[in-house]
């Protein structure tokens, strides 16, 4: 079901006509013929008008429609109605619906609604519009001096000679593929997102496991709605090929499952057994595991998959998360199933894992079965007795993974907050996580910690952050409590960076690891200089005012790609996407002055550290480190500027001078980031969001800044 259309204040148009905005945002990203069809003009007219606005002629990179369509959807969500949006990217409404529902909560990121948009059509420019366009084109040409090649990473899809570094330690270091999609990862040849050259990089950096999103109904015959499993044999072939290629490099492939998935109510009715439905959330209904058929399906579908592909390295299940699975996946208070509402918290999560474990063993596979105990803790309203009983009744062969920093209490600027996850700046484990892991160990379960290496939602637009010492501290803390297997990253942070190298070095011999030797190995004669800079990055990062609203809703994800206005916008900020004006949301629970003060302390340290790194940038490794560090620092600066702007605009006309200062600061920031962006196609890319921004977004912001300054 596509998000509901709602009438909201339209976004400010930065060009004389809205059809020009369509061309500016999509030229050379969407096919020219598609843009012409949307606007009701010819391809030649699209080309002419693109050049008239100062854009460069060229051809489209087809990767935009496979690895960049989320960027296109985000850029046009507030601009085009559904029909024109589908035409632009060549999607059917069903394909768009799938992307919005299945691509890692894209619908949530877009705001759970579709802004009402008027149909946009081409019409010849008036003399006045031509004059305005000419002035804009001068500005565009000034900043559009070069355009980097996008998606210019791991592009060699030919078979390579397998390479990996053998290690005596048996610990598991699991990551998510840097390019691996979060929707239907096996519908195409996996070389498109996990080519051999990328697998080789992981192997050299000590990664020995990769996880890929899997949906059981697409990998095994699905009795409730056979259309969902129509291409399951093709997906299995692609999975089998990935397992083979990865195994040559010492890497196991794990499937990430949320099972059994809830279904639309009409599916139950078409199947003829509405009585097997349980918890209802809107139009979705859970397969109730207190009835027999869903349990039998879960067993048979899992067994069928593993009988066919016993070489799968393992699975990990999230039984309590945002996805609607069992009747109790949302916790006790959210359960409206009459059969399941009374059950202890641990009953259904344990049942799901035990059923799948039995199916895998009965299939003759020795694949690892792991439960991601996200939610299995007092932090999620489980009693200590339920936690103990869960691990006592969970089959002892099933491994247990817990978020390391879950429920860690922090204090930033005098404000206390309990972390859930995704924090590099506050290394775990928390008391709650340690309790859960020790309880699991008591019953013989192998232990994993879910951590976040390389980067996190704290700043996700660069491949890695230079805070290696904090990450080693986190690993040391885990080792002390007997945890030596880690999930290195969620969907973000999957770039095979030198962060993974320090993790592998530490985990191969924790008792004798020497961090100074690691810096010497990596940076040679500049080891002490780089380490001095990294210590400053770490000191500054510890000041990060962490909270879920801060990492999800603040402007640091899109940065200057967040468009501004002088008028209030009646839209709420959204997860790792648009920030709009509601700064009270993204600064929560910090008073705005504390929020700004904490970032200013962080940035004082980071700016100094960046200067040190740039002075020592005498080889490609240090230059790359300096580039990503500086860009991340500027992105955090953008958060501060946007927050101040959102507050100041409410005080018009008294705040005009402050707004001018902030607009000038934003302009300078855009210029700096544009000059850095052209140096690496990695900047701005994250697999579950595609490119957060391109140069074009920043140039549009510069056009907008000039207009706002003129209006003030």
N, C-alpha and C positions, 0 to 999 in steps of 0.2 A: 504494500500500500504506500503510495507516494505521500510525502508530508502534506498536510493541509495548507491550502493557500490562504494567506492572511493579508489584510490591508495594513501596511505600515508606512511611515514616512519614507518616500523614495530617496535613494542615495543621490547625492549631489552629482550632477553631470559636469564633467570638466572640459567638454568640447562643445562647439556650437550646436551639434545635433547628437541625438543618442545613437544614431546609426554609425557615426564616427567612432563613438566609444566601442561599439561592437567590433569594428575593424581594428582599432588600435589594440584592443586586448587580445585579439584572436588571430591576426594576420601572421602567417607562417607557423601557427600552432594548430589551428583547425584547417582543413583543406579549403582552399580559396573557393572552390565550387560550392562547398557547404555554406560558407559565409554569404556568397551571392544568393543562394537559395533562401537563406534566412531573410535577407534584406530585400529580396525581389528585384535584384539587379543582375548584371552580367559579371563574370569573373574579371573581365577587362576593367570594368568600373571599380571593382574592389581594389585591383592593383593600382589603378590611377589614384584613387583616394588615399590609399596607404602611403604612397610616395608623396602626395600632397601634404600629408601630416608629418612628413619628415622621417618616416620609417624606411628601412633599407629593403630593397628588392631581394628576393631569394625564394628558395623552395622550402616546403614543409618537411620537418623531420618526422617520419612516421611513428617514432617512439612516443610522440605526444599522445597518440590515441591508445597506447598500451601502457606506458609508464608515466603518463602525464595528464590523463583525462580528469583526474581529481582537481588538478590545478585549473583546468578549463571550466569545470563545473563551478568551482569556488569563485572564479573571476566573473562568472556570468549569472550567479544565483540571484543577485539583486537587480539584474539587468534584463533578462529575457524570461518570457513565460515558458512553461514546460515544453510545449510543442516546438518552439524555436530552439530551445536548448538541446532537445533530442536531435533535431535536424543538424545543428552545429557539430555535434560530436558523432553523429551517425549511429545513435542508440535508438532502439525501440523503447517505448515506455516501460516495458518489462525489464529490459537490460538496465535502464536507469534506476528502476526500483530495486533491482538486485544490488547494484553498486551502493545505493544509499543505505540499504539494510545490512549488507554483508561486508562492506569494505571498512572494517574496524570502526563502526559507529559513525560513519560519514554523516548520516542523518542528524545525529546529535551535534556533530561539529558545525553543521550548517544552521543549527538553531531549532531543529524539530518542526520547522514550518517553512513554507515557500512564500516569500514576499510576492504580493500581487504586482505583476509587471505588465505594462501595455505592450502590445505587439510593436516591434520596431521595424520600420520600413525605410528604404532609401528614397530620397528625393533630392533634386539638384540643389546645390548651395546657392543662397542669395548672395548679393554683393557684400553685404555686411558679414555674412558667415564666411565668405571667402577671405575677407580681410582678417577676421579673427583667426581663421585657420592658418593663415600665413604667419602670424605672430607666434602661434603655438609651434609651428613647424621649425621656426628658428631655434626655439628652446629645445625641442626634441633633437634636432641635429647637433646641438651643442653638447648634449649629454649622451646621445646614442652614437658615440664615436667608434665603438666596436661591439660586436655581439659574440659572446663566447659560444662554443659548441656545447649544447646541452646533452645530458646523458652520456658524457664522454668518460665513462668508467666501465672497466671490465667488459669491453665490447667484443673481445676476441672469443667467439663461440666455437672455435675449432678444438678438437681433442688435443690435450697437452700431455706430456709425460708426467705421470703423477709425482707430486713432490710433497713430502711432509717430514717433519722432524720427529724422530722416535723419542719417546720419553719413558722412563722407568716407572713413573708414578701412575697410579690407576685412577686418579681423580677425573671427574667429568667436568668439562668446560663447554657449556652449551650456549649457542647464540642463535639469533634469527638472521636469516639471509638479508644482506643489505638491500637487495633488490626484490626480495620475495614478496609477492602480493599477499594481502590479507583476506582476499575474497576466495576465488576459485583457483588455487595455485597449481593444480594438476591438469587443468583443461587444455593446457598447451605444453609443448616441449619445455621441460624445466631448464634447459640450457638458456632459455630466454632470461631467466632470473638467477640461476645458479650455474653459470658456465664453468668449465673446468678451470679457467684462469682464476676465478674467484674462490673455488674450492681449494686450489693450491695455496692461495693467500691465507685462507683460514688454517690450513694444515700447518703452514710455516709458522703461524702465530700461536700454535698450540691449541686451537679449537678442535675438539674431537667429537662434537655432536652439534647438529643443527636441528631446530624444530620448525615445522611448517604447519600452518593452519589446516586442519582437516575437518570435514563434516561427514559423518558416517553415512548419511542418506545420499551422498554423492559418490561414495566409494564402495558401497554395497547395495544390492537390490533393496528397494524401499517399498514395502507393501502398502503403506498408507497413502503414498502419492508417487506412483511409479515414474512419473515425468521427472521428478527430482533426481532420479538415479539413471536417467536415460544413457548418459555417457560414462557410466562407472568403469567399464572395461578400458576405455581410452585413458581415464585418469589413473587406473591401476598400472597400465603400461608405462606411463610417464613417471609414476612413483617408482616403479621397479627399475627404470633406467637411472633415476637419480640415486637410488640406493647403491646400484652397481658402481657408478662413477665415484660416489663419496667413499665407498668402502675401499677403493684403490688408494685412497689418501688417508685411511685410518679414521674416517669420520662416520658416525652413525646418524641415521635419520630418525627423528622422533615426530610423531603426529600430536598436535595439540587439539584436544577434543573438549567440547561442551556438549554432553549428551545426557539423555535424549533430548533433541531440540523440540521446543514448543512449535505448534502448527496453527495455522489459521482455522477458525471454528468451522468454516465450510468444508475443510478437508475431512474432518471427523464425520460430518454429515454425509459427504460423498462416499466415504468408506463404509458407512452404514453402522458405525459403532460409536455413537457419541458418548456412551457410558464409560469408555476408556479414557476420556478427558478428565482433567482435574482442575488445577489452579487456572483461573482466568485473569488475563491482563489485557484489557481492551478487547481486540478481536483475536488475540492469541490464547491458546489453551495448551496446558502441559499434557504430555502423555503420563498418565497417573501410574506410578510404579506400585501402587497398592492394588492394581489389577494385573492379571496374568499376562495378557498379550504384549504390553510394552516391555515387560521383563524378558519375555521369550524373544521378542524382536531384537533387543539390545544384545542378548547373548548370540543369537544366530547370525546377525549382521557382522558382529565383531569376529566371530569364529570364521565366517566365510572369508573375510578380508585376510586374516592371518593364515588360513590354510592355503590361500592363493599366494600370499607374499610373506612367508615366515621370516624373511630376512629383515623386516622392519626393525629398527633398533629399539623402539619403545614408543610408549604413549605417555602423555601426561594429561590428566583430567582436571578441569576446573568445575567443581560441582556446585559452587556458590559464587555467582558473579552477576554482571549486568545482563548476560544472556539468559533468556527464559528457558530453563531445562526442566528439572523435576519440580514437583509441586512446592518443594521447600527451598528452591534455589535462591529465592529472595528473602529467606529467613522466615521465622515463625509468624511474626506480626503481619507479613504480607501474604500469608497463605489463606486462600478462601476455598480450598478443597475440603469438603466435609470428611473425606477419608484420611487426609494427611495432616490436618490442622493440629490434631492432638499429639502427633508423634514427637518424640525427643528430637532435638536438632540434628543428632548424628545419624539417625536411622537411614534416611535416603541417600545422603552422600556416601556413606560406607557401602550401602547396597550397590550403587552404581559401579563403584570401583571393584568390588568383589565379583560382580557378574562379569565385568569385562576381563578381569584377571583370569577367571575360570575359563572363559571362552578362548583366550589366547593360549593358555596352557593346553586345553583340550584340542586346540588346533595344531599342537606340536611345536609351537614357537617358544623360544626362550627370551622373547622381547621383554624389556624392562617395563613394568607398569608403575607409574608414579602418580600420586595424587598431589595436586597443587592445593595445599590446605589454606587457600585464600578464604577467609571467613570461618575457619575451624578454630576459633579462639574466643576467650572472654571478651575480646574487643568487638566481636560480632554477636554478643548476647548469648554465647554458649556458656554453660556452667562448667566449672572445673571438672565435675563428674562426667559431663558429656564429652569433654575433650579426652579424658582418660579412657572412657568406654569406647570412643571412636577408634583410637589406636590399638586398643585391646582386641576389638572385633574386626578391624581391618586385617586382611590376610597379611601375615608377616613378610611375605615376599614383596609386598607393595612398598615402594619407596615413598618418602614424604618430603615435600618441598614447602617451605614457608617463606614469605616475604621477610627479609632480614630486619628491616627497620620498622616493621608494623607496630604501631602504637608507641613508638619512641617519643618521649616527652622532650620538647626543646623549649628554649627561651631565647628569643631574639628581640632586643630592644625593650626588655621587660615584659614581653607578651609571651605567654605560654601556649603551646600547641602540640597536639599529638599527631604524628605522621602516620599516613597509611602506607605509602610506597613511593617509588620513583625519586628517591633522594640520594644524590651523591654527596651533597654538602653535609649530611648528618649520618655518618656511618653507623650501621647497626653492629650486632643485633640488639634489639630492644629486650626488655625484661619479658614481655609477652611472647615474643618470638623464641627467645631462649627456652621459656617454659614449654611451649608447644613442641619444639625440637627435642628437648630432653625427655618429654613424655613419650614421643614417638620412639626415641632410642631405647627407652625402657622396655618396649615390646619388640625390639629387634629390627625396627625399620631402618633401612638405609636413608641417610639424611642429605638433603639439598637445601641451599639457600638461594632464593631469587634476589639478585642484587642488580645494580644498574651501573655498568661500566661504560667507558667511552663518552656517552652523553646521556642526558635525561630530559624530561620535559622542563627542567629548570632552564635549559637553553638547548633547543633541539634542532636548530638550523645549521649546525656544523657537525662534522662526523665525530669529533671527539673534543673533550675539554682538557686542558693541561693541568689536571689536579691529581697526578699519579700517586702522590704520597698519601692523600686521603684514601684512595682506593686500596693501597697496600695496607693501610691501617684497618680498613674494613675486613680484608682477608685475614689479617692477623687475629682480629677479634673473633672471627668465625672459627678459625683453627683452634683457638683456646677452648672452645666448647665442643670440639670434635666434628665440625662440619667442614669437609674438604671437597664437596661437589657443589658447583654453582651454575645457575642460569645467569649468564653474563648480561643479559639484556632482554627487554621486551621487543616490540617491533622496531623501536629506535635504538640506536647505538650499535647496529650490526656491522658497521664499517670495520674491516680488519686492520685496526690501527695499532700503533705501538703500545696502546693501553693493554691489548690482549697479550703482548709480549711480556710485559711486566707481570701480568697475572700468571702466565705460564711459568716464568722464571721463579716466582714466589712459590707456586703450588707444587713445582717439581721437587723442591727441597726447603720446606718452610723453616726448618730449624737452623739452616745455614745461609738463608738468603741475606745478601748484603746489598742494600739499595744503592750505595755509592758505586759499587761495581757495576750495577745495571746502568746507571747514568754514564759511566765511563764506556761501557760497551756500546751504548746508543749514540753518544755525542762526542766521544773522543776528547780532544783537548778543550772542548767547550763544556765539558760535563758540569763543572762547578758553577759556571755562569747560568746554564740552563736550570740547574737544580735550585739556584738562588731565585730565579724567576718563578719556578714552579712552587716553591715555598710561599712566595707572595700570592700566587693564584690561590693556593690552598687557604692561606690566612684570610684572604678576601672572601672566598666562597663560603667559609663558615659563617659569614655575616648574612648570608642569603635569607630573606624573610620568608621562610618556606610555609606554604599551605597548599591544599588542593586547589582552591580558587586562584591562588597566585600562579601556580604552574600551568593551570588549564585555561584560565580566562584572561590573563593579562596580555598586554600588547607585545610581549617578547617573542611570540611565535612568528607572527607576520611582520613585526617591526614596522618600518615606514610604509609597508604595503597596506597597512590599515589606513583607509581614507578618512579625512576629517571634514568638518563643516563648521560653520558658525552657528547654525541652528541646531537645536537638540534633536537627537535621533531616538525614537521610541523603540529601539531594539535592544535586547539584552545580549551581553557578551556571551560567546559560545566557546566550547571546548577546543583548545589549540587552534582557534580560527579567528573570527572577527571579535574585536574588542569594543567598538563603538564608544559610548560615553560613560557607562555605569561603573566608574572607578571604585565605588564602594564595594562592588562585587569582587573585583580582582585584588583589591588590597585586604580583603577580609582574612583573618580577624584583626589585622594591624590597623591602627589609626593611620591616616594618610601620612602624617609627619614622620611616624616611626617607619613606615614602609619606605618613604623616600630617603630617610636617614640611613637605613640599613643598606640600601642600594648604593648610596653615595660612599659609604665606608668600603663596600665591596669594590666599587669602581676606582676609588683612589688607589687601592692595592693593585688592581688589574691594569690600570693605565701605566703604573710604574713597571710592572712585570712585563707588559708588552714592549715598552721602551728597551728593557734589558734584552729581551729575546731578539728584537729587531736589530740591535747592535751586534748580536752574535750570530746573525743569520748567514753563515758562510757555506752552508751546504743545503741540499734540497730538503733534508729531513727537518732541519731547524727552521728553514724558510716556511715549510708547510705548517709547522707548529705555530710559528709566529703569525701566519696568515689567519688560521682558524681562531687563534686566541684573540687577535685584534678584532676580527669580525664579530665574535661573540661578545666582546666588550662593548662594541658599538651597538649591538642589538639590545643589550641591557640598558645602555644609555637611551635608546629609543623608547624603552618602557618608561623610564623616568620622565622624558619629555612629554610623551603621550599622556601620562597620568596627570602631570601639571597642566597640560592643555585642557584635558577633560574637566578639570576643576575650574580653571580660569574662565572658560567660555560661559559658565553659568553666572558669572559675575559681570557680564557685559552690561553697560558700556564702560564700567569703571576699570576693567582689566584689559583695555585695549593695548596698552603699552606692554603688558606682560605677554599677551597673545602675540604681538609682533616679535618679541624676543624669542618666544618659543618657536614660532614659524621660521625665523632665521636660523635657529639652532637645528631644526628639523631639516632645513635645506642643506646646511653644512654637513649634517650627518649623512643624508642621502648621497651627497657628492662623494664622501669618503667611502661609503659602502659600495657605491658603483665602481669605484676605482679598484677595490679589492675583489669584488664579485667576478670580474672578468678573468681573474687569475686561476679560478678553479670551478669546474662544473659541479663539484661536490657541494658547494655552498648553497644552502637552501633546500637540499633534497632530503626527504625522509620517506621511506617506502609506503607508510600508511597514509601519508598526506601528499605524496609526490612532491613537486616543488612548492614550497610555501610561497615563494615569490620568484619573479624573474626581474631582469633589468627593466623591463617594460612597466612593471608595477611601480618601481621607484621613480621612473621618469614621469609617469602619470602623477605621482605624488608631487614631484617638482613643479609640474604644470599647475596643479591645484594650489600649492603653496603660493606661487606668484599671484594667482587670482585672489586668494584670501587676503594676502598682504595689500593688494590693490583695493579690495573692498573695505579694509580697515582704515 
